[in-house]
């Protein structure tokens, strides 16, 4: 993802950011956009990791983050598709900034 981000001049990203106690693959700086890059062996075939990923997505989404997942296969075989999705999400959510504290 770092190579794709650099090659296609994507917005700045923080690698392995900690968000709400979860390590995420990439956080698009100054946005609520979280990018996760999942390989089949680690995230598709491993039931425990699969469940953890869904739990993390649910918690981040409830707090106002936008979680966008890409497969390793898609990232390596069709990076332009991934770039379009990132740009689409950035166009929609990039100006909203990171979520503030949850007020109840």
C-alpha distances in whole Angstrom, upper triangle without the diagonal:
4,5,5,6,8,10,10,12,10,12,12,10,11,10,12,14,17,19,22,22,19,16,13,9,9,12,12,15,18,17,18,14,13,9,9,8,11,12,16,18,17,17,19,21,22,24,24,20,20,23,21,18,21,23,20,19,23,23,21,22,25,25,23,19,17,15,13,12,10,11,9,12,11,7,9,12,12,9,12,13,9,10,13,13,11,14,16,16,16,19,20,19,18,22,23,22,21,24,27,29,30,34,36
4,5,5,6,9,10,10,9,11,10,8,10,8,11,14,17,19,23,22,20,16,14,10,9,12,12,14,17,17,18,15,14,11,12,11,14,15,19,21,19,19,22,25,25,27,27,23,23,26,24,21,24,25,22,21,25,25,22,24,27,26,24,21,19,17,15,15,13,14,13,15,15,11,12,15,15,12,14,15,12,12,15,15,13,15,18,17,16,20,22,20,18,22,23,21,21,24,27,29,31,34,37
4,5,5,6,9,10,10,13,12,12,13,12,15,17,21,23,26,26,23,20,17,14,13,15,15,17,20,20,22,18,17,14,15,13,16,17,20,22,21,21,23,26,26,29,29,25,26,28,27,24,26,28,25,24,28,28,25,27,30,29,27,24,22,20,18,17,15,15,13,15,14,10,10,14,13,10,12,15,12,11,15,16,14,16,19,19,18,21,23,23,21,24,26,24,24,27,30,33,34,38,41
4,5,5,6,8,8,11,12,12,14,13,16,18,22,23,26,26,23,21,17,14,13,15,14,16,19,19,20,17,16,13,14,12,15,16,19,22,21,21,22,25,26,29,29,25,25,28,26,23,25,27,24,23,27,27,24,25,29,28,26,22,20,18,15,15,13,14,12,13,12,8,9,12,11,7,9,11,9,8,12,13,11,12,16,16,15,18,20,20,19,22,24,23,23,26,29,32,33,37,39
4,6,5,6,5,7,8,8,11,11,15,16,20,20,24,25,22,19,16,13,11,12,11,13,16,16,17,14,14,11,13,13,16,18,21,24,23,22,24,27,28,30,29,26,25,28,26,23,25,27,24,22,26,26,23,23,27,26,23,20,18,17,15,15,13,15,14,16,14,11,13,15,13,10,11,13,10,8,11,12,10,11,14,14,13,16,18,17,15,19,21,19,20,23,26,29,31,34,37
4,6,5,7,9,9,10,13,13,17,18,22,23,27,27,25,22,19,16,13,15,13,14,18,18,20,17,17,15,17,16,19,21,24,26,25,25,27,30,30,33,32,29,29,31,29,26,28,30,27,26,29,29,26,27,30,29,27,23,21,21,18,19,17,19,17,19,17,14,14,17,16,12,13,15,13,11,14,16,13,13,17,17,16,18,21,20,18,21,23,22,22,26,29,31,33,37,40
4,6,8,11,12,13,16,16,20,21,25,26,30,30,27,24,21,18,16,18,16,18,21,21,23,20,19,17,18,17,20,21,24,26,26,26,27,30,31,34,34,30,30,33,31,28,30,32,29,27,31,31,28,29,32,31,29,25,23,22,20,20,17,19,17,18,16,13,13,15,14,10,10,14,12,10,13,15,14,14,17,18,17,19,22,22,20,23,25,24,25,28,31,34,36,39,42
4,6,9,11,13,16,17,20,21,25,25,29,30,27,24,21,18,16,17,14,16,19,19,20,17,18,16,18,17,20,22,25,27,27,26,27,31,32,34,34,30,29,32,31,27,29,31,28,26,29,30,27,27,30,29,27,23,21,20,18,18,16,18,17,18,16,13,14,15,13,9,9,12,10,7,10,12,11,10,14,15,14,15,18,19,17,20,22,22,23,26,30,33,34,37,40
4,7,9,11,14,16,19,20,23,24,27,29,26,24,21,18,15,15,13,14,16,16,19,16,17,16,18,18,22,24,27,29,28,27,29,32,33,35,35,31,31,33,31,28,29,31,28,26,29,29,26,26,30,28,25,22,21,20,18,19,18,20,20,21,19,16,17,19,16,13,12,14,13,9,12,14,11,10,14,15,13,14,18,18,15,17,20,20,21,24,27,30,32,36,39
4,7,8,12,13,17,17,20,20,24,25,23,21,18,15,12,12,9,11,13,13,15,13,14,12,15,16,19,22,25,27,26,25,27,30,31,32,32,28,28,30,28,24,26,28,24,23,26,26,22,22,26,24,22,19,17,17,15,16,15,18,18,20,17,14,16,18,16,12,11,13,11,8,10,11,8,8,11,12,9,12,15,14,12,15,17,16,18,21,24,27,29,32,35
4,6,10,12,16,15,18,18,22,23,21,19,16,15,11,10,7,7,10,10,13,11,12,12,15,17,20,23,26,29,27,26,28,31,31,32,32,28,28,29,27,24,25,27,23,22,24,24,20,21,24,22,19,17,15,16,15,17,17,20,20,22,20,17,19,21,19,15,15,16,13,11,12,13,9,9,12,11,8,11,13,12,9,12,14,13,14,18,21,24,26,29,32
4,7,10,13,12,16,16,20,21,20,17,15,13,10,9,6,6,9,10,13,11,12,12,15,16,20,23,26,28,26,25,28,31,31,32,31,27,27,29,26,23,25,26,22,21,24,24,20,21,24,22,20,17,16,16,16,17,18,20,20,23,21,18,20,23,21,17,17,19,16,13,16,15,12,12,15,14,11,14,16,14,11,13,15,13,14,17,20,23,25,28,32
4,6,9,9,13,13,17,18,16,14,11,10,6,5,4,5,9,10,11,10,9,9,12,13,17,20,23,25,23,22,25,28,27,28,27,24,24,25,23,20,22,23,19,18,21,21,17,19,22,19,18,15,14,14,13,15,15,18,18,21,19,16,19,21,20,16,18,18,15,13,16,15,11,13,16,14,12,15,17,14,12,15,16,13,13,16,19,21,24,27,30
4,6,6,9,11,15,15,14,11,9,8,5,5,6,6,10,11,12,11,10,10,12,14,17,20,23,24,22,21,24,27,26,27,26,22,23,24,21,19,21,22,18,18,21,19,16,18,21,19,18,15,15,14,15,16,17,19,18,22,21,18,20,23,22,19,21,21,17,16,19,18,14,16,19,16,15,18,19,17,14,17,17,14,13,16,18,20,23,26,29
4,6,9,11,15,15,13,9,8,6,5,7,9,10,13,14,14,13,10,10,10,11,14,17,20,21,18,18,22,24,23,25,23,20,21,22,19,17,20,20,17,17,21,19,17,19,22,20,19,16,16,15,15,15,15,17,16,19,19,16,18,21,21,18,20,21,17,17,20,18,15,18,20,18,17,21,21,19,17,20,20,18,16,19,21,22,24,28,31
4,7,9,13,11,9,6,5,5,6,8,11,12,15,15,15,13,10,10,10,11,13,16,19,20,16,16,20,22,21,22,20,17,18,20,16,15,18,18,14,15,18,17,15,18,20,18,19,15,16,14,15,14,15,17,16,20,20,17,20,23,23,20,23,23,19,19,22,20,17,20,22,19,19,23,23,20,19,22,21,19,16,18,20,21,23,27,29
4,6,10,9,8,6,6,7,6,6,10,10,12,13,12,12,9,10,11,13,16,19,22,22,19,19,22,25,23,24,22,18,20,20,17,15,18,17,14,15,17,15,13,16,18,16,16,13,14,13,15,15,17,19,19,23,22,20,22,25,25,22,24,24,20,20,22,20,17,20,22,19,18,21,21,18,17,19,19,16,13,15,17,18,20,23,26
4,7,6,5,5,6,9,9,9,12,12,14,14,13,13,11,12,13,15,17,20,23,23,20,19,23,25,23,23,20,18,19,19,15,14,17,15,12,14,16,13,11,15,16,14,15,13,15,14,16,17,19,21,21,25,25,22,25,28,28,25,27,26,23,23,25,23,20,22,24,20,20,23,23,19,19,21,19,16,13,14,15,16,17,21,23
4,5,5,6,7,10,10,8,12,12,13,12,10,11,9,12,12,16,18,21,23,24,21,19,23,25,23,23,20,18,19,18,15,14,15,14,10,11,13,10,8,11,13,10,11,9,12,11,14,16,18,21,22,25,25,23,26,29,28,25,27,26,22,23,24,21,19,21,22,18,18,21,20,17,17,19,17,14,10,11,12,12,14,18,20
4,6,8,10,13,14,12,15,15,15,14,12,13,12,15,15,18,20,23,25,26,22,21,24,26,23,23,20,18,19,18,14,14,15,12,9,11,12,8,7,11,11,9,11,10,13,13,16,18,21,23,24,28,27,26,29,32,31,29,30,29,25,26,27,24,22,24,24,21,21,24,22,19,19,21,18,16,12,11,12,11,12,15,17
4,7,9,13,14,13,17,17,18,17,15,16,14,16,15,18,19,22,24,24,20,19,23,25,22,21,18,16,18,17,13,13,15,13,10,12,13,10,10,14,14,12,15,13,16,15,18,19,21,23,24,28,27,26,29,32,31,29,31,30,26,27,29,26,23,26,27,23,23,27,25,22,22,24,22,19,15,15,15,14,15,18,20
4,6,10,11,11,15,16,17,16,14,14,11,13,12,15,15,18,20,21,17,16,19,21,19,18,16,13,15,14,10,10,12,10,7,10,12,9,9,12,14,12,14,12,14,12,15,15,18,19,20,24,24,22,25,28,28,26,28,27,23,24,26,23,21,24,24,21,21,25,24,21,21,23,21,19,15,15,17,16,17,20,22
4,7,9,10,14,15,17,16,14,14,10,11,10,12,13,16,19,19,15,15,18,20,18,19,16,13,15,15,12,11,14,13,9,12,14,12,11,15,16,15,16,13,15,13,14,14,16,17,18,22,22,20,22,25,25,23,26,25,21,22,24,22,19,22,24,20,21,24,24,21,20,23,22,19,16,17,19,19,20,23,25
4,6,7,11,13,15,14,12,11,7,7,7,9,11,14,17,18,15,14,17,19,18,19,17,13,14,15,12,10,13,13,9,10,13,12,10,13,16,14,15,11,12,10,11,11,13,14,15,19,19,17,19,22,22,20,22,21,17,18,20,18,16,19,20,17,17,21,20,18,17,20,19,17,14,16,18,19,20,24,26
4,7,10,13,15,14,13,11,8,6,5,7,9,12,15,16,14,13,16,19,18,19,18,14,15,17,14,12,14,15,12,12,16,16,13,15,18,17,17,14,13,11,11,10,11,12,12,16,16,13,16,19,19,17,19,18,15,16,18,16,14,17,19,16,16,20,20,18,18,21,20,18,16,18,21,22,23,27,29
4,6,9,12,11,11,8,6,5,7,9,12,15,18,20,17,16,19,22,21,23,21,18,18,20,17,14,17,17,14,13,17,16,13,15,18,17,16,12,12,10,10,10,11,14,14,17,16,14,17,20,19,16,18,17,14,14,16,14,11,14,16,14,13,17,18,15,14,17,17,15,14,16,19,20,22,26,28
4,6,8,8,8,6,5,6,9,12,15,18,21,23,20,19,22,25,24,25,23,20,20,21,18,16,17,18,14,13,16,15,12,14,16,14,13,10,10,9,10,12,14,17,17,20,19,17,20,22,21,18,19,19,15,15,17,15,11,14,15,12,12,15,15,13,11,14,14,12,10,12,15,17,19,23,25
4,6,6,7,5,6,8,11,13,17,20,23,25,23,22,24,27,27,28,27,23,23,24,21,19,20,21,17,16,18,18,14,15,18,16,14,11,10,11,11,13,15,18,18,21,19,17,20,22,20,17,18,18,14,13,15,13,9,11,13,10,9,12,13,10,8,11,12,10,9,13,16,18,20,24,27
4,6,8,8,9,11,14,17,20,24,27,29,26,25,27,31,30,31,29,26,26,27,24,21,23,23,19,18,21,19,16,17,19,17,15,12,13,14,14,17,18,21,22,25,23,20,23,26,24,20,21,21,18,16,18,17,13,14,16,13,11,14,15,12,9,11,12,9,8,12,14,17,20,23,26
4,7,9,11,13,17,20,23,26,30,31,29,27,30,33,32,32,31,28,28,28,25,23,24,23,20,19,21,19,15,16,18,15,13,11,13,15,16,19,21,24,25,28,26,23,26,29,26,23,23,23,20,18,19,18,14,15,16,13,11,13,13,10,8,8,8,5,6,10,12,15,17,20,24
4,5,8,11,15,18,21,25,27,29,27,25,27,31,30,30,29,26,25,25,23,20,21,21,18,16,18,17,13,13,15,13,10,8,9,11,13,16,18,22,23,26,23,21,25,27,24,22,21,21,18,16,17,15,12,12,13,10,8,11,10,7,5,7,6,4,5,8,11,14,16,19,22
4,7,10,13,17,19,23,26,28,25,23,25,28,27,27,26,23,22,22,20,17,18,17,14,13,14,13,9,9,12,9,7,5,6,8,11,14,17,20,22,25,23,21,25,27,24,22,22,21,18,17,18,15,12,14,14,10,9,12,11,7,7,9,7,6,4,6,10,12,14,17,20
4,7,10,13,16,20,22,25,22,20,22,26,25,25,24,21,20,21,19,16,16,17,14,12,14,14,10,10,13,12,9,6,5,6,7,11,13,17,18,21,19,17,21,23,21,18,18,17,14,14,14,12,9,11,11,8,8,11,10,7,7,11,10,9,8,10,14,16,17,20,23
4,7,10,13,17,19,21,19,17,19,22,22,22,21,18,17,18,16,13,14,14,11,9,12,12,9,10,13,12,11,7,6,5,6,8,11,14,16,19,17,15,19,21,20,17,18,17,14,14,15,12,10,13,13,10,11,14,13,11,11,14,13,12,10,12,15,17,18,22,24
4,7,10,13,16,18,16,14,17,20,20,21,20,17,16,17,16,12,14,15,12,11,14,15,12,12,16,15,14,10,8,6,5,6,8,11,12,15,13,12,15,17,16,14,15,14,10,11,13,11,8,12,13,10,11,15,15,13,13,17,16,15,14,16,19,21,22,25,27
4,6,10,13,15,13,11,13,16,16,17,17,13,13,14,13,9,12,14,11,10,14,14,12,13,17,17,16,12,11,7,6,5,6,8,10,13,12,11,14,16,16,14,16,15,11,13,15,13,11,15,16,13,15,18,18,16,17,20,20,19,17,18,21,23,23,27,29
4,7,10,12,11,9,12,15,15,17,17,13,13,16,14,11,14,16,14,13,17,18,16,17,20,20,20,16,14,11,9,6,5,6,6,10,9,8,11,13,13,12,15,14,10,13,15,13,12,16,17,16,17,20,20,19,19,23,23,22,20,22,25,26,27,31,32
4,7,9,7,6,8,11,11,13,14,10,10,13,12,10,12,15,14,13,17,18,17,18,21,22,21,18,16,12,11,7,6,5,6,9,10,9,12,14,15,14,17,16,13,16,18,16,15,19,20,18,20,23,23,22,23,26,26,25,23,24,27,28,28,32,33
4,6,6,6,7,9,10,13,14,11,11,15,14,12,15,18,17,16,20,21,20,22,25,25,25,22,20,16,14,11,9,6,5,7,10,10,11,13,15,15,18,17,15,18,20,18,18,22,23,22,23,26,26,26,26,30,30,28,27,28,31,32,32,36,37
4,6,5,4,6,8,11,13,11,10,14,15,13,15,18,18,17,20,23,22,23,26,27,27,24,22,18,16,12,11,7,8,8,11,12,13,14,16,17,20,19,17,20,22,20,21,24,25,24,26,29,28,28,29,32,32,31,29,30,33,34,34,37,38
4,6,6,5,7,10,12,10,11,14,15,14,16,19,19,19,22,24,24,25,28,29,29,26,24,20,19,15,14,11,10,11,14,15,15,17,19,20,23,22,20,23,25,23,24,27,28,27,29,32,32,31,31,35,34,33,31,32,35,35,35,39,40
4,6,6,6,9,10,7,8,12,11,11,14,16,15,16,19,21,20,22,25,26,26,23,22,18,17,14,13,11,11,13,15,15,16,18,20,20,24,22,20,23,25,23,23,26,27,25,27,30,30,29,29,33,32,31,28,29,32,32,32,35,36
4,6,6,8,9,6,5,9,9,8,10,13,13,13,16,18,18,19,22,23,23,20,19,15,14,11,11,9,10,12,14,15,16,18,19,19,22,21,18,21,23,20,21,24,25,23,25,28,27,26,27,30,30,28,26,27,30,30,29,33,34
4,6,7,10,8,6,10,12,10,12,15,15,15,18,20,20,21,23,25,25,23,21,17,16,12,12,9,11,12,14,15,17,18,19,20,23,21,19,22,24,21,22,25,25,24,26,29,28,28,29,32,31,31,29,29,32,32,32,35,36
4,6,9,8,8,11,13,12,14,17,18,18,20,22,23,24,26,28,28,26,24,20,19,16,16,13,14,14,17,18,19,20,22,23,26,24,22,26,27,25,25,29,29,28,30,33,32,31,32,36,35,34,32,32,35,35,34,38,38
4,6,5,6,9,10,11,13,14,15,17,19,20,21,23,25,26,27,25,24,20,20,16,17,14,15,17,19,20,21,23,24,25,28,26,24,27,29,26,26,30,30,28,30,33,32,31,32,36,34,33,31,31,33,33,32,36,36
4,6,5,6,9,10,11,12,14,15,17,19,20,21,23,25,26,24,23,20,20,17,18,16,18,19,21,22,24,25,26,27,30,27,25,28,30,27,27,31,30,28,31,34,32,31,32,36,34,33,30,30,32,32,31,34,34
4,5,5,6,9,10,11,12,14,16,17,18,20,21,23,25,23,22,19,20,17,19,18,19,21,23,23,25,27,28,28,31,29,26,29,30,27,27,31,31,28,30,34,32,30,32,35,33,32,29,28,30,29,28,32,32
4,5,5,6,9,10,10,12,14,15,16,18,20,21,22,20,20,16,17,14,15,14,15,18,19,20,22,24,25,24,27,25,23,25,27,24,24,28,28,25,27,30,29,27,28,32,30,29,26,26,28,28,27,30,31
4,6,5,7,9,10,11,13,15,16,17,19,20,21,19,18,15,15,12,14,13,15,17,18,19,21,22,23,23,26,23,21,24,25,22,22,26,26,23,26,29,27,26,27,31,29,28,26,25,28,28,27,30,30
4,5,5,6,9,10,11,13,14,15,17,19,20,19,18,15,16,14,16,16,18,20,21,22,24,26,26,26,29,26,24,27,27,24,24,28,27,24,27,30,28,26,28,31,29,28,25,24,27,26,25,28,28
4,5,5,6,9,10,11,12,14,15,17,18,17,17,14,15,14,16,16,18,21,21,22,24,26,26,26,28,26,23,26,27,24,23,27,26,23,25,29,27,25,26,29,27,26,23,22,24,23,22,26,26
4,5,5,6,9,10,11,12,14,16,17,14,14,10,12,10,12,13,15,18,18,18,21,23,23,22,25,22,19,22,23,20,19,23,23,20,22,25,24,22,23,26,24,23,21,20,23,23,22,25,26
4,5,5,6,9,10,10,12,14,15,14,13,10,12,11,14,15,17,20,19,20,23,25,24,24,26,23,20,23,24,20,20,23,23,20,22,25,23,21,23,26,24,23,21,20,22,22,21,24,24
4,5,5,6,9,10,11,13,15,13,14,12,14,14,17,18,20,23,23,23,26,28,27,27,29,26,23,26,26,23,22,25,25,21,24,26,24,22,24,26,24,23,20,19,21,20,18,21,22
4,5,5,6,8,10,11,13,11,12,9,12,12,15,17,19,22,21,21,24,26,26,25,27,24,21,23,24,21,20,23,22,19,21,24,22,19,21,23,21,20,17,16,18,18,17,20,21
4,6,5,6,8,10,11,9,9,6,9,10,13,15,18,20,20,20,23,25,24,23,24,22,19,21,21,18,17,20,19,16,18,21,19,17,19,21,19,18,16,15,18,18,17,20,21
4,6,5,6,9,10,10,10,9,12,13,17,19,21,24,23,23,27,28,27,26,27,25,22,24,24,20,20,23,21,18,20,23,20,18,20,22,20,19,17,15,17,17,15,18,18
4,6,5,6,9,9,11,10,14,15,19,21,23,26,25,25,28,30,29,28,29,27,24,25,26,22,21,24,23,19,21,23,21,18,20,22,19,18,15,13,14,14,12,15,16
4,5,5,6,5,7,7,11,13,16,19,21,24,23,22,26,28,27,25,26,24,21,22,22,19,18,20,19,16,17,20,18,15,16,18,16,14,11,10,12,12,12,15,17
4,5,5,5,6,7,10,13,16,19,22,24,23,23,26,28,26,25,26,23,20,22,21,18,17,19,18,14,16,18,15,13,15,17,14,14,12,10,13,13,12,15,16
4,6,7,9,11,14,16,20,23,26,28,27,26,30,32,30,29,29,27,24,25,25,21,20,23,21,18,19,21,18,15,18,19,16,16,13,10,12,12,9,12,13
4,6,9,11,15,17,21,24,26,29,27,27,30,32,30,29,29,27,24,25,25,22,20,22,21,17,18,20,17,14,16,17,14,13,10,7,9,8,7,10,12
4,7,9,13,16,19,23,25,28,26,25,29,30,28,27,27,25,22,22,22,19,17,19,18,14,15,16,14,11,13,14,10,10,8,6,8,10,9,12,14
4,6,10,13,16,19,22,24,22,21,25,27,25,23,24,22,19,19,19,16,14,16,15,12,12,15,13,9,11,13,10,10,7,7,10,12,12,15,17
4,6,10,13,17,19,21,19,19,22,24,22,20,20,18,15,16,16,12,11,13,12,8,10,13,10,8,10,13,11,11,10,10,14,15,15,19,21
4,6,10,13,16,18,16,16,20,21,20,18,19,17,14,15,15,12,11,14,13,10,12,15,13,11,13,16,15,14,12,13,16,18,18,21,23
4,7,10,13,15,13,13,16,18,16,14,15,13,10,12,12,9,8,12,11,8,11,14,13,12,13,17,16,16,15,16,20,21,21,25,26
4,7,10,12,10,10,14,15,14,13,15,13,10,12,13,10,10,14,14,12,14,17,16,15,17,20,20,19,18,19,23,24,24,27,29
4,7,8,7,7,10,11,11,10,12,10,7,11,12,10,10,14,14,13,15,18,18,18,18,22,22,22,21,22,26,27,28,31,33
4,5,5,6,9,10,10,11,13,12,9,13,15,13,13,17,17,17,19,22,22,21,22,26,26,25,24,26,29,30,30,34,35
4,6,5,6,8,10,10,13,13,10,13,16,15,15,18,19,19,20,23,24,24,24,27,28,27,26,28,31,32,33,36,38
4,5,5,6,8,9,13,12,11,14,16,15,16,19,20,20,22,24,25,25,26,29,30,30,29,30,34,35,36,39,41
4,6,5,5,7,9,8,7,11,12,12,13,16,17,17,19,21,22,22,23,26,27,27,27,28,32,34,34,38,39
4,6,6,5,8,8,6,9,12,11,12,14,16,16,17,20,21,21,21,25,26,25,25,27,31,32,33,37,39
4,6,6,10,10,9,12,14,15,15,17,19,20,21,23,25,25,24,28,29,29,28,31,34,36,37,40,42
4,6,9,9,10,12,14,15,16,18,19,20,22,24,25,26,26,30,31,31,30,33,36,38,39,42,44
4,5,6,7,9,10,11,13,15,16,17,19,20,22,23,23,27,28,28,28,30,34,36,37,40,42
4,5,5,6,9,10,11,12,14,15,16,18,20,21,20,24,25,25,26,28,32,34,35,38,40
4,5,5,6,9,10,10,12,14,15,16,18,20,19,23,25,25,26,28,32,34,35,39,41
4,5,5,6,9,10,11,13,14,15,17,18,19,22,23,24,25,27,30,33,33,37,39
4,5,5,6,9,10,11,12,14,15,16,16,20,21,21,22,24,27,30,30,34,36
4,5,5,6,8,10,10,12,14,15,14,18,20,20,21,23,27,30,31,34,36
4,5,5,6,9,10,10,12,14,14,17,19,20,21,23,27,30,31,34,36
4,5,5,6,8,10,11,12,13,16,17,18,19,21,24,27,27,31,33
4,5,5,6,9,10,10,10,14,15,15,16,18,22,25,26,29,31
4,5,5,6,9,10,9,12,14,15,17,19,23,26,27,30,32
4,5,5,6,9,9,12,14,15,17,19,22,25,26,29,31
4,5,5,6,7,10,11,12,14,15,19,22,22,25,27
4,5,5,4,8,10,10,12,15,18,21,22,25,28
4,6,6,8,10,12,14,17,20,23,24,26,29
4,6,8,8,11,13,14,18,21,21,24,26
4,6,5,8,9,11,14,17,18,21,23
4,6,6,9,11,15,18,19,22,25
4,6,9,11,14,17,19,21,24
4,7,8,10,14,15,17,20
4,6,9,12,14,17,20
4,6,10,12,15,18
4,7,8,11,14
4,6,9,12
4,6,10
4,7
4
